[in-house]
């Protein structure tokens, strides 16, 4: 269902956006379609990295489309889009289109060209709700100099994730050697419905320690977040060093490590 901003994009609106790029193929993104020997050989989203969204900041990213044809690729006539869910009535649940219709195209050879487009995704508009966290689909349309064209409804996949935050606090400090210290913390992630950060519950998080003068963290134990995302455990203070929590991430939320908390052992 569309949100109050009316951000659901219809297939007609999508086709209209494609028309801005002087594309001539009708009903773009309805299904894969092609003419001639043109091929899309590579699509790279955000430099190969996941797109991570918080609750307020707009994320700018790129989609680079590489295509080849024996006549060469017509510059200014590639067009990528990214969406989460096509709906039965032709609407799209979450749809992001390029700001620069022509893109920046670099010819790799006479036959092959890579066009890079800039897009922006707004956590208060495009995701629409938390159900869209995870894998999104990238479609692309490319036109060749001889009129050959290709429209791939699913040219690539990209992950759009809910930003995560993690804290850690070890106490007391300083502490006598071999005495018990308590390490608390909290794992939260962006909520695209309330536009706030909320506790990520029932998640395994590693408590790690790095001894002063060394460069590697070692895992001491795994702690599970409670119903509010809180973490709490105890351990022995054996040497001066740094404690932190580390979360491996999930299909909808990126990995994150807390800032380190130094403990002075007397």
C-alpha positions in Angstrom: 0.0 0.0 0.0 1.3 3.5 -0.8 2.3 5.8 2.0 0.9 9.2 2.7 3.5 10.7 0.4 2.0 8.8 -2.5 5.4 7.3 -3.5 4.1 4.1 -5.1 5.2 4.3 -8.7 2.9 2.9 -11.4 4.1 1.1 -14.5 2.8 4.1 -16.5 5.0 6.4 -14.4 7.9 4.1 -14.9 7.4 4.1 -18.7 7.1 7.9 -18.6 10.5 8.1 -16.8 12.0 5.9 -19.5 10.5 8.1 -22.2 12.6 10.9 -20.7 15.6 8.9 -21.9 14.2 8.8 -25.4 13.5 5.1 -25.2 11.2 3.8 -27.8 10.2 0.4 -26.3 6.6 0.3 -25.0 5.6 -1.1 -21.6 9.1 -1.0 -20.3 9.8 -3.2 -17.2 6.7 -5.3 -17.8 8.9 -8.2 -19.0 12.3 -8.9 -20.6 12.4 -7.8 -24.2 15.1 -7.4 -26.8 15.9 -7.0 -30.5 19.1 -7.9 -32.2 22.4 -9.0 -30.7 22.7 -6.4 -28.0 23.6 -7.7 -24.5 23.8 -6.3 -20.9 27.1 -7.8 -19.6 27.4 -6.3 -16.2 25.4 -4.2 -13.7 27.1 -2.8 -10.5 25.0 -1.2 -7.8 26.7 1.2 -5.2 30.1 0.0 -6.2 29.2 -3.5 -5.1 28.4 -2.5 -1.5 25.0 -2.8 0.3 22.9 0.3 0.5 22.4 1.1 4.2 19.6 3.5 5.2 19.0 5.2 8.5 15.9 7.2 9.4 16.6 10.7 7.9 19.6 10.9 5.6 19.1 10.5 1.8 21.5 8.0 0.4 23.1 8.8 -3.0 24.4 5.8 -4.9 25.2 4.7 -8.5 24.1 2.0 -10.9 26.7 1.2 -13.6 25.4 -0.7 -16.7 27.8 -2.2 -19.2 26.4 -3.3 -22.5 27.7 -4.5 -25.9 26.5 -4.5 -29.5 28.3 -4.9 -32.8 27.2 -1.4 -33.7 28.1 0.1 -30.4 25.9 1.5 -27.6 24.0 4.7 -28.1 25.2 7.1 -25.4 22.4 8.6 -23.3 20.0 5.8 -23.9 20.7 3.5 -21.0 18.3 3.6 -18.1 18.5 1.5 -14.9 15.8 1.4 -12.1 15.6 -0.4 -8.8 12.5 -1.6 -7.0 11.4 -4.1 -4.3 8.1 -5.6 -5.2 6.0 -5.6 -8.4 2.3 -5.7 -7.6 -0.4 -7.5 -9.5 -2.1 -4.3 -10.6 1.1 -3.0 -12.3 2.3 -0.8 -9.4 5.7 -1.1 -7.8 6.3 -1.2 -4.1 9.4 0.9 -3.7 10.9 2.3 -6.9 14.0 4.4 -7.4 14.9 6.0 -10.7 18.0 7.9 -11.8 18.4 11.7 -11.3 20.6 11.9 -14.4 18.7 10.4 -17.3 21.7 10.4 -19.7 24.2 9.1 -17.1 28.0 9.3 -17.6 29.0 6.9 -20.3 32.5 5.6 -21.0 33.3 3.6 -24.1 35.4 0.5 -23.3 35.7 -0.4 -27.0 33.8 0.2 -30.2 31.2 -2.3 -29.2 31.1 -2.0 -25.4 30.1 1.0 -23.2 29.5 1.5 -19.4 27.0 4.1 -18.4 26.9 5.1 -14.7 23.8 6.7 -13.3 23.3 8.5 -10.0 20.2 7.7 -7.9 18.9 8.8 -4.5 17.0 6.7 -2.0 15.1 8.4 0.9 14.3 6.3 4.0 11.1 8.4 4.5 9.8 7.8 1.0 11.1 4.8 -1.0 11.2 1.9 1.5 7.6 2.6 2.5 7.9 0.2 5.4 10.2 -2.3 7.1 9.1 -5.2 4.9 11.2 -3.8 2.0 14.5 -4.3 3.9 16.6 -6.9 2.1 17.0 -7.7 -1.6 15.8 -5.3 -4.3 15.8 -5.9 -8.0 17.6 -3.8 -10.6 16.2 -3.5 -14.1 17.9 -1.9 -17.1 17.1 -0.8 -20.7 19.8 -0.1 -23.3 19.7 1.0 -26.9 22.3 0.3 -29.6 23.4 2.6 -32.4 21.7 0.3 -35.0 18.4 0.3 -33.1 18.8 -2.9 -31.3 17.5 -2.7 -27.7 17.3 -4.8 -24.6 15.1 -4.4 -21.5 16.0 -6.7 -18.6 13.4 -6.7 -15.8 15.9 -8.3 -13.5 19.5 -7.4 -14.6 20.9 -7.5 -11.0 20.1 -7.6 -7.3 21.0 -5.1 -4.6 20.6 -5.1 -0.8 18.9 -2.2 0.9 19.4 -2.5 4.7 18.2 -0.9 7.9 21.1 0.8 9.5 22.3 -0.6 12.8 23.9 0.9 15.9 25.7 -0.9 18.8 27.0 0.4 22.1 29.2 -1.1 24.9 30.1 0.0 28.4 32.4 -2.0 30.8 32.3 -1.2 34.5 33.7 -0.7 37.1 36.8 0.9 35.8 39.5 0.8 37.0 39.1 -2.7 38.4 41.3 -5.1 40.3 42.8 -8.0 38.4 40.6 -11.1 38.2 37.6 -9.2 39.6 34.2 -9.4 37.7 33.3 -6.6 35.4 29.9 -6.1 33.8 29.6 -5.2 30.1 26.3 -3.6 29.0 25.2 -2.4 25.6 22.4 -2.1 23.2 21.7 -3.1 19.6 19.3 -0.9 17.6 18.3 -0.5 14.0 16.5 2.0 11.9 12.7 1.7 11.7 11.3 3.0 8.4 7.8 3.3 9.8 8.5 5.4 13.0 11.7 7.0 11.7 13.4 6.2 15.0 15.9 3.6 16.1 14.4 0.6 18.0 15.9 -2.3 19.8 16.8 -5.3 17.7 15.6 -8.2 19.9 16.8 -11.8 20.3 20.0 -11.3 18.3 23.3 -13.0 19.0 26.1 -10.5 19.7 29.7 -11.3 20.4 31.6 -9.8 23.4 35.2 -9.3 22.3 38.4 -8.2 24.1 41.6 -6.7 22.7 44.6 -6.8 25.2 46.5 -3.5 25.4 49.4 -3.5 23.0 47.9 -6.0 20.6 45.9 -5.5 17.4 43.4 -8.4 17.4 40.1 -8.8 19.2 39.2 -12.2 20.6 35.7 -13.3 21.2 34.9 -14.1 24.8 31.3 -15.2 24.6 28.1 -14.7 22.7 25.3 -12.7 24.3 21.7 -12.5 23.1 19.8 -9.2 23.1 16.7 -9.0 25.3 13.2 -7.8 24.3 14.4 -4.2 24.0 17.7 -4.9 22.3 19.7 -4.6 25.5 22.9 -6.6 26.3 24.3 -7.5 29.7 27.0 -10.0 30.7 29.9 -10.4 33.1 33.5 -11.5 32.6 36.8 -11.5 34.5 39.2 -8.5 34.3 42.5 -10.2 33.5 44.5 -7.4 31.8 44.4 -3.8 30.6 42.5 -3.7 27.3 39.4 -2.9 25.3 36.0 -4.4 25.4 33.5 -4.2 22.5 30.3 -5.9 21.2 30.2 -7.1 17.6 27.1 -8.0 15.6 27.4 -10.1 12.5 24.3 -8.7 10.7 21.3 -10.3 9.1 19.6 -10.3 5.7 17.9 -7.0 6.6 20.5 -5.3 8.9 24.2 -4.7 8.4 27.0 -5.9 10.7 28.2 -3.4 13.2 30.8 -3.2 16.1 30.5 -0.9 19.1 33.1 1.6 20.0 35.8 0.1 22.3 35.6 0.7 26.0 39.1 0.7 27.7 39.4 -0.9 31.1 42.4 -0.3 33.4 43.2 -3.3 35.5 45.1 -2.6 38.7 
